[in-house]
Amino acid sequence: MRRKSWPSRRMYPFLRDTHGAFAVLTAVLSVIIMGFTGFAVDFGSVVYWQRRLQGTTDAAAMAATFDLTRSVEIATSAVQANGPSAAIVSAAAVGSYVDDPTISQGGRFVAGAPDNAVSITTQYAVPVYFVRLFTASPSIQVNATAVAYNLPLAGIAIGSAVGSAGISQLNDVITAQSGSSLNLTAAERDALDQTSISIFRLLDRIAVAHGTENTPMSSVTSAGIDLATLAKAAADALTAQAPTPTATQTTALGALTRIAQQAGNSPSVVLSDFLALGAHQKRAAMDVVSTRSDSLGVPALAILMGYLQMSKQNTLVNENETVTVPGLATISVEAVLSKNAIGGGARAAAVIGPSGASASSSQGRIRLTISLLQPIAVNVGLVHLSLPVTIPIIADLGYGSASISSISCGTEITSTTDIAVAAQSGAAQLYLGSVTNNQLTNLAAPLVPNPAQIVSIPLVSVSAQGQSTIGQSPGETLHFSWNDIANRTEKSTDGTPSLAAALTNLNSSIAVTVGSAPVGTGAIISGLVRTQVAAVLAALQPELESVLASVGLKAGTMSVRATAVRCGIPALVT
């Protein structure tokens, strides 16, 4: 047997001895643990500063939306005030954000001219200590991006003269346009005019009625609706909007409920022909209904009259109005209204939207057939004549337009709100003359009336013709405050001359021609007829204004009302 060498014998006990092994293991693992701890501290610091930077960037983006022209300055100040001292704004862009769920989140913001949104990117170099041993860098850069969206909305309604119409005339027009006799009271008319219906609740109720509550609001506004459905939807919206209604709202609710029950088989009208929405069109109404959005409303009367104006557009309607020129004449009224002649497309008379949203009054032609109460008596020698006189007056009214130029709100909304509306009235022509029904209803073609036969009996024929013009008003910017909205203040832009002056000019322009008459009576008949026509025109202004108001129009004047405002509420969208 071979003997082990002496060194082996000496080392063997040492090698077999396990005392102190944990100390060695601990020494080795301590280095590893400290390394991981260093990494954990450094990366924990990075995560902390990343989150803090993101919060700071979110706040900076929302602050920047209040003044997009100073977005970089505002965002930089916000980052310096709330974020790490060395953080910087590395990129900022203003542009347009489209609230469309069918577009990917990253594609909804498009940089460009200042519009409604801002994108802010920030960066910060987070100091590191252990990690620098491996990266040779004393810091790790973190970045944060936020997109904030701020869209102030306002509502305007134009051509709202119907509120000043006589209640009997208004009911005559409602019956003629809808085919139903609703017999509104003056109190109901006023309550409907003073009660605002939330547009989102209205569109939601219409969608429910059509079974399309999950579809975009653009689909709801492009669909047809009848008067009964519209009135019921408005009543349901008002009930949800005002669970504890005021006395005025209660009266309006009762009127809407009764209209829904009595409307009968009324025509279907595309909703966007009289009520438009300029924002959130790709959203379902149910997604934006809230007490906060209830401030965006339209007067119930404007909604109903908008429907009635368009219910028989391009159709000549006998309005069945009972109108008199006191002591002189009775008047029958025919009207044709249209939106289709406006730039090839329809625009609503009431709109909720951001800057750039627009509305228009209807284009219309009104024919007044004026019959004198007493015939003209002609007594010359042996000639004794009784001449009935019928005078056709035509008002040809061009459309007026209004567009929201800007919506400004400060921190104190009630004292700083300013809605700027660029408005222009349409031109108007007044004629004494004769046109066919086809000519009257073809609003795309200018009217060229022929002389009208105003006296026609076997022995006598008399014709007359005249014309005057009210020019389109120059473009004008109307401003509406919070109090104007609360008080339902109407502001107008006026063409020249006034209606009164235009009627005077019409009278001056009239040429009377006696086509046939007994010998020696022509000049006398011409003078008597001319005197009677002048008397009628001199007294016609209030009656003509009332007739036009009953269909929601004014001659040479366009009234605009700001109906709602919701100042921009910043929202993070990315």
C-alpha positions in Angstrom: 0.0 0.0 0.0 1.3 3.3 -1.1 1.7 5.9 1.6 0.3 9.4 1.2 2.7 12.3 1.1 3.2 14.5 4.1 1.5 17.7 2.6 -1.6 15.8 1.7 -1.9 14.5 5.2 -1.5 18.0 6.6 -4.2 19.6 4.2 -6.7 16.9 4.5 -8.2 18.0 7.9 -8.4 21.5 6.7 -10.2 20.6 3.5 -12.6 18.5 5.4 -13.4 21.3 8.0 -16.7 23.2 7.2 -16.5 25.8 9.9 -16.9 29.4 8.6 -18.5 28.4 5.2 -21.5 30.6 5.7 -19.3 33.6 6.3 -17.6 33.1 3.0 -21.0 32.6 1.3 -22.4 35.7 3.0 -19.4 37.7 1.8 -20.0 36.6 -1.7 -23.7 37.0 -1.7 -23.5 40.4 0.0 -21.7 41.8 -3.0 -24.5 40.4 -5.3 -27.3 41.7 -2.9 -25.8 45.1 -2.8 -25.6 45.1 -6.6 -29.3 44.2 -6.9 -30.1 46.8 -4.2 -28.2 49.4 -6.2 -30.1 48.5 -9.3 -33.4 48.5 -7.4 -32.7 51.9 -5.9 -31.7 53.4 -9.3 -34.6 51.8 -11.2 -37.1 52.6 -8.5 -35.9 56.2 -8.8 -36.4 56.1 -12.5 -39.9 54.7 -12.2 -40.8 57.3 -9.5 -39.6 60.2 -11.7 -41.2 58.7 -14.8 -44.6 58.7 -13.0 -44.1 62.2 -11.5 -43.0 63.5 -14.9 -46.1 62.0 -16.5 -48.4 63.7 -14.0 -46.6 66.9 -14.5 -46.9 66.6 -18.3 -50.6 65.8 -18.0 -51.2 68.9 -16.0 -49.1 71.0 -18.3 -51.0 69.8 -21.4 -54.4 70.6 -19.8 -53.1 74.1 -18.7 -51.9 74.7 -22.3 -55.3 74.2 -23.8 -56.6 77.4 -22.3 -54.5 79.4 -24.7 -53.2 77.4 -27.6 -51.3 80.4 -29.0 -49.1 80.3 -25.9 -49.1 76.6 -25.3 -45.3 76.1 -25.1 -44.9 79.0 -22.6 -47.8 77.8 -20.5 -46.6 74.2 -20.5 -43.0 75.1 -19.7 -44.2 77.2 -16.7 -46.4 74.4 -15.5 -43.5 71.8 -15.8 -41.1 74.1 -13.9 -43.7 74.7 -11.2 -44.8 71.2 -10.6 -42.1 68.8 -12.0 -38.4 68.1 -11.5 -36.3 71.2 -11.6 -34.3 70.0 -14.5 -37.2 68.7 -16.6 -37.8 70.4 -19.9 -40.5 70.6 -22.6 -38.8 68.8 -25.5 -41.7 69.1 -28.0 -45.1 70.8 -28.2 -47.6 70.8 -31.0 -51.1 72.3 -31.3 -53.7 70.9 -33.6 -57.0 69.2 -34.0 -58.3 66.3 -32.0 -61.2 64.3 -33.5 -63.5 62.7 -31.0 -64.1 59.6 -33.2 -64.0 56.2 -31.5 -63.6 54.6 -35.0 -60.1 56.1 -35.3 -57.2 54.6 -33.4 -56.3 56.6 -30.3 -52.9 57.7 -31.8 -54.6 58.9 -35.0 -57.1 61.3 -33.4 -54.7 64.1 -32.9 -53.3 65.9 -36.0 -50.8 68.6 -35.5 -51.5 71.8 -37.4 -53.0 75.3 -37.0 -54.2 76.0 -33.4 -57.6 74.4 -33.1 -58.7 72.5 -30.0 -55.9 70.3 -28.6 -52.2 70.3 -27.7 -49.6 67.6 -27.5 -46.8 68.1 -24.9 -43.6 65.9 -24.6 -41.3 66.4 -21.7 -38.0 64.8 -20.6 -35.9 64.5 -17.5 -32.5 63.0 -16.8 -32.9 60.9 -13.7 -29.6 60.7 -11.7 -28.3 57.1 -11.1 -25.5 55.8 -9.0 -24.9 52.1 -9.3 -26.2 51.7 -12.8 -23.6 54.2 -14.0 -20.9 51.5 -13.4 -22.4 49.6 -16.3 -23.7 52.4 -18.5 -20.9 54.9 -18.0 -23.7 57.5 -17.8 -24.6 59.4 -14.6 -28.3 59.5 -15.6 -31.2 57.8 -17.4 -33.5 59.9 -19.6 -37.2 59.5 -19.1 -39.9 61.0 -21.4 -43.6 61.6 -21.0 -46.3 62.7 -23.6 -49.8 64.0 -23.0 -52.5 65.1 -25.4 -55.2 67.4 -23.9 -58.4 68.4 -25.6 -60.4 71.5 -24.8 -63.5 72.3 -26.9 -65.8 75.1 -25.9 -69.2 74.7 -27.3 -72.0 77.2 -27.9 -75.5 77.2 -29.3 -77.2 79.7 -31.6 -80.6 79.9 -33.1 -81.6 82.3 -35.9 -84.8 83.4 -37.5 -86.6 83.1 -34.2 -89.2 85.8 -35.0 -92.0 83.3 -34.4 -92.0 84.3 -30.7 -93.5 87.7 -31.7 -96.2 86.3 -33.9 -99.8 86.5 -32.9 -101.0 83.2 -31.3 -103.9 82.8 -33.7 -101.7 83.2 -36.7 -99.1 80.9 -35.3 -101.7 78.2 -34.8 -103.0 78.7 -38.3 -99.4 78.1 -39.6 -98.9 75.0 -37.4 -102.2 73.6 -38.7 -101.3 74.3 -42.4 -97.7 73.0 -42.1 -98.4 69.9 -39.9 -101.9 69.0 -40.8 -102.9 68.9 -37.1 -104.8 71.5 -35.1 -102.7 71.9 -31.9 -104.2 75.2 -30.6 -101.3 76.4 -28.5 -102.0 79.0 -25.9 -99.9 82.1 -25.6 -98.6 80.8 -22.3 -97.6 77.5 -23.9 -95.8 79.4 -26.8 -93.9 81.5 -24.3 -93.0 78.5 -22.1 -91.7 76.6 -25.1 -89.6 79.6 -26.1 -88.2 79.9 -22.6 -87.5 76.2 -22.1 -84.2 74.8 -23.3 -83.9 71.1 -24.3 -80.6 69.4 -23.8 -79.4 68.5 -27.3 -77.7 65.3 -26.2 -80.7 64.1 -24.2 -82.9 64.9 -27.1 -80.8 63.0 -29.6 -80.6 60.1 -27.1 -84.4 59.9 -26.8 -84.7 60.1 -30.6 -82.2 57.3 -31.0 -84.1 55.2 -28.5 -87.4 55.9 -30.4 -85.7 54.7 -33.6 -84.0 51.7 -31.9 -80.5 53.2 -32.8 -79.3 54.2 -29.3 -75.8 52.7 -29.9 -75.2 54.4 -33.2 -73.3 57.7 -33.7 -75.2 60.9 -33.4 -74.4 61.7 -37.0 -76.7 58.8 -38.0 -79.5 60.1 -35.7 -79.3 63.7 -37.2 -79.3 62.4 -40.8 -82.5 60.3 -40.2 -86.1 61.6 -40.7 -88.4 62.3 -37.9 -92.1 63.2 -37.6 -93.6 65.8 -35.3 -95.1 63.3 -32.8 -91.8 61.5 -32.3 -89.9 64.8 -32.1 -92.3 66.2 -29.5 -92.3 63.0 -27.4 -88.5 62.9 -27.5 -88.3 66.5 -26.4 -90.8 65.8 -23.6 -88.8 62.7 -22.4 -85.5 64.7 -22.6 -87.0 67.5 -20.5 -88.3 65.1 -17.9 -84.9 63.5 -17.5 -83.1 66.9 -17.6 -85.4 68.5 -15.0 -86.7 66.0 -12.5 -88.0 68.9 -10.4 -89.3 71.2 -13.2 -90.1 74.9 -12.8 -93.5 76.2 -13.5 -92.4 77.3 -17.0 -90.9 73.9 -17.7 -94.1 72.2 -16.5 -96.1 74.3 -18.9 -93.7 73.5 -21.7 -93.7 69.8 -20.8 -97.5 69.7 -20.9 -97.5 71.4 -24.4 -94.9 68.9 -25.8 -96.9 66.0 -24.4 -100.1 67.2 -26.0 -98.3 67.9 -29.3 -97.0 64.3 -29.3 -100.5 63.0 -28.7 -102.3 65.2 -31.3 -99.7 65.5 -34.0 -101.2 62.7 -36.1 -99.6 61.6 -39.4 -97.1 64.5 -39.9 -94.4 64.5 -42.6 -91.0 63.1 -41.9 -88.2 65.7 -41.9 -84.4 65.1 -41.8 -83.3 66.3 -38.4 -80.2 68.1 -39.6 -82.4 70.3 -41.9 -83.4 72.2 -38.8 -81.2 71.1 -35.9 -77.4 70.5 -36.3 -74.6 69.3 -34.0 -71.1 70.5 -34.7 -69.2 68.3 -32.3 -69.1 64.7 -30.9 -71.0 63.5 -34.0 -69.2 60.1 -34.0 -70.2 59.4 -30.4 -73.5 57.8 -29.3 -75.6 60.3 -27.5 -75.9 58.0 -24.5 -72.1 58.4 -24.1 -72.2 62.1 -23.6 -75.5 62.6 -21.7 -74.8 64.1 -18.3 -75.9 66.9 -16.1 -72.8 68.8 -17.2 -73.8 68.6 -20.9 -77.4 69.6 -20.1 -76.3 73.3 -20.4 -76.0 72.7 -24.2 -79.6 73.2 -25.2 -82.0 74.7 -27.8 -85.3 76.4 -27.1 -88.2 73.9 -27.5 -90.0 76.4 -29.7 -87.0 76.8 -32.1 -86.9 73.0 -32.4 -90.7 72.7 -33.2 -90.7 75.7 -35.6 -87.6 74.4 -37.3 -89.4 71.2 -38.0 -92.5 73.0 -39.2 -90.5 75.2 -41.6 -89.0 72.2 -43.2 -92.0 69.9 -43.1 -93.3 71.1 -46.5 -90.2 72.7 -48.0 -90.4 73.7 -51.7 -94.2 73.3 -51.4 -96.6 76.2 -51.7 -98.8 76.1 -48.6 -101.9 78.1 -48.0 -101.3 79.1 -44.4 -105.0 79.7 -43.7 -104.2 82.7 -41.7 -106.9 85.2 -40.9 -105.3 88.5 -41.5 -106.8 92.0 -42.0 -105.6 95.4 -42.6 -108.1 97.1 -40.2 -110.9 98.9 -42.1 -109.3 98.3 -45.5 -108.7 94.8 -46.5 -108.5 91.1 -45.8 -105.4 89.0 -46.6 -104.8 85.4 -47.6 -101.3 84.0 -47.2 -99.4 81.5 -49.2 -95.8 80.6 -48.4 -93.0 78.4 -49.7 -89.9 77.8 -47.6 -86.7 76.0 -48.6 -83.2 75.1 -47.5 -82.2 73.3 -50.7 -81.3 76.5 -52.5 -78.6 77.3 -50.0 -75.3 76.5 -51.6 -76.6 73.2 -52.8 -77.2 71.8 -49.3 -79.2 72.2 -46.2 -78.2 74.0 -43.0 -80.1 74.2 -39.8 -81.7 77.2 -38.1 -80.3 76.1 -34.7 -76.9 74.6 -34.0 -74.7 73.5 -31.1 -71.0 73.4 -31.9 -67.5 74.9 -31.6 -66.1 77.9 -33.4 -66.9 77.6 -37.0 -70.4 76.0 -36.5 -73.0 77.8 -38.7 -76.7 78.1 -39.1 -79.0 79.8 -41.6 -82.5 81.1 -41.9 -84.8 79.7 -44.5 -85.2 81.1 -47.9 -88.8 81.9 -48.4 -91.4 83.5 -50.7 -94.7 84.8 -49.2 -97.6 85.8 -51.4 -100.2 88.0 -49.9 -103.5 88.3 -51.8 -105.1 91.5 -50.5 -108.8 92.0 -51.1 -110.3 95.4 -50.4 -113.3 95.3 -48.0 -115.1 97.9 -50.0 -115.1 98.1 -53.8 -114.2 101.3 -55.4 -117.2 103.4 -56.5 -117.0 105.2 -59.8 -119.8 107.6 -60.6 -119.3 109.7 -63.8 -122.4 111.0 -65.4 -124.4 108.0 -66.4 -121.6 105.6 -65.5 -121.9 103.9 -62.2 -119.3 101.2 -61.4 -118.3 99.1 -58.4 -114.8 97.9 -58.8 -113.5 95.0 -56.5 -109.8 95.3 -56.1 -107.4 92.5 -55.4 -103.7 93.3 -54.8 -101.0 90.6 -54.9 -97.9 91.4 -52.9 -94.9 89.0 -53.0 -92.1 89.0 -50.5 -89.0 87.2 -51.8 -86.6 86.6 -48.9 -83.1 85.4 -49.3 -81.4 83.4 -46.5 -79.4 84.9 -43.8 -76.4 83.2 -42.2 -74.6 83.1 -38.8 -71.4 81.5 -37.8 -69.8 81.1 -34.4 -66.5 83.0 -34.7 -65.1 82.4 -31.2 -66.1 81.2 -27.7 -64.2 82.9 -24.9 -64.5 82.0 -21.2 -62.3 82.9 -18.3 -62.2 81.5 -14.8 -65.2 83.6 -13.9 -67.6 82.2 -16.5 -70.6 84.5 -15.7 -68.5 87.7 -16.1 -66.1 86.6 -18.9 -68.1 84.6 -21.3 -68.2 86.1 -24.8 -69.7 84.3 -27.9 -68.8 86.1 -31.1 -71.2 85.4 -34.0 -70.6 86.6 -37.5 -74.0 87.3 -39.0 -75.5 88.6 -42.2 -79.1 89.0 -43.2 -80.4 88.0 -46.6 -81.6 90.5 -49.2 -85.4 90.9 -49.8 -87.5 91.9 -52.7 -91.0 93.2 -52.5 -93.2 93.0 -55.6 -96.7 94.0 -56.6 -97.1 91.7 -59.5 -98.3 88.3 -60.8 -96.4 85.0 -60.8 -97.4 81.4 -61.4 -97.3 78.9 -58.6 -94.4 77.1 -60.4 -92.5 80.3 -60.5 -93.1 81.0 -56.9 -91.9 77.5 -55.7 -88.8 77.5 -57.9 -86.5 79.2 -55.4 -83.4 78.5 -57.5 -84.7 80.9 -60.2 -85.2 84.7 -59.7 -88.7 86.0 -59.8 -89.7 88.2 -62.7 -93.4 89.1 -62.0 -95.7 90.3 -64.7 -98.2 93.1 -64.2 -101.0 92.0 -62.0 -104.7 92.4 -62.9 -106.0 94.1 -59.8 -109.4 95.0 -61.3 -111.1 92.7 -63.8 -114.8 93.1 -64.5 -116.6 93.1 -67.9 -116.2 96.8 -68.6 -113.0 97.6 -66.7 -109.5 96.0 -66.4 -106.7 97.6 -64.4 -103.2 96.2 -64.0 -100.4 97.4 -61.7 -96.7 96.6 -61.1 -94.0 97.7 -58.7 -90.9 96.6 -57.0 -88.5 97.6 -54.1 -85.4 96.1 -52.6 -84.0 95.6 -49.1 -80.3 95.0 -49.4 -78.3 92.3 -47.7 -76.8 93.6 -44.5 -73.0 94.0 -44.3 -71.2 91.3 -42.3 -71.5 92.1 -38.6 -70.1 90.5 -35.5 -72.6 90.1 -32.7 -71.4 89.4 -29.1 -73.3 87.5 -26.5 -72.5 87.4 -22.8 -73.6 85.0 -20.1 -76.4 87.3 -19.2 -77.5 87.5 -22.8 -77.9 83.7 -22.8 -79.8 83.7 -19.5 -82.1 86.5 -20.6 -82.7 85.0 -24.1 -81.5 88.3 -25.7 -81.9 88.5 -29.5 -79.6 90.7 -31.5 -80.1 91.6 -35.1 -78.3 92.6 -38.2 -80.3 94.7 -40.6 -80.3 95.4 -44.3 -81.3 98.7 -45.7 -83.7 100.3 -46.2 -86.1 99.2 -43.4 -89.3 97.4 -44.2 -91.3 100.5 -43.7 -89.1 102.4 -46.2 -89.2 99.5 -48.6 -93.0 99.6 -48.6 -92.9 103.3 -49.2 -90.5 102.7 -52.1 -92.8 100.0 -53.5 -95.7 102.4 -53.4 -93.7 105.0 -55.2 -92.7 102.6 -57.9 -96.1 101.3 -58.8 -97.4 101.9 -62.3 -101.2 101.6 -62.8 -102.5 100.9 -66.3 -106.1 101.0 -67.2 -106.6 98.5 -70.0 -110.2 99.1 -70.7 -112.9 101.4 -69.2 -115.9 103.4 -70.3 -115.1 106.5 -72.2 -114.0 109.4 -70.0 -113.4 107.3 -66.9 -109.9 105.9 -67.4 -108.0 108.7 -65.6 -110.5 108.8 -62.8 -110.3 105.0 -62.3 -106.5 105.1 -62.4 -106.4 107.8 -59.7 -108.9 106.0 -57.4 -107.1 102.7 -57.7 -103.8 104.4 -57.1 -105.1 106.0 -53.9 -106.5 102.7 -52.6 -103.3 100.8 -53.2 -101.3 103.5 -51.5 -103.6 103.4 -48.5 -103.2 99.6 -48.2 -99.4 99.7 -48.5 -99.2 102.5 -45.9 -101.0 100.3 -43.4 -99.4 97.0 -44.4 -96.2 97.0 -42.4 -97.4 95.5 -39.1 -99.5 92.9 -40.8 -96.7 91.9 -43.1 -94.3 91.6 -40.2 -96.7 89.5 -38.3 -97.3 87.2 -41.3 -93.5 86.7 -41.8 -93.0 86.1 -38.0 -95.6 83.4 -38.0 -93.3 81.4 -40.3 -90.2 82.4 -38.5 -88.9 85.0 -41.0 -88.2 88.8 -41.1 -87.7 91.0 -44.2 -84.2 92.3 -44.4 -83.5 91.5 -40.8 -82.0 88.5 -39.1 -82.3 87.9 -35.4 -79.7 85.8 -33.7 -79.9 84.3 -30.2 -77.2 82.6 -28.3 -78.9 79.7 -26.6 -76.2 77.9 -24.7 -72.5 77.8 -23.8 -70.2 75.2 -22.2 -66.8 76.5 -21.6 -64.0 74.2 -22.5 -63.2 71.6 -19.9 -59.7 70.2 -20.5 -59.6 66.4 -20.9 -56.7 64.1 -21.3 -57.1 62.0 -24.3 -53.7 60.3 -24.6 
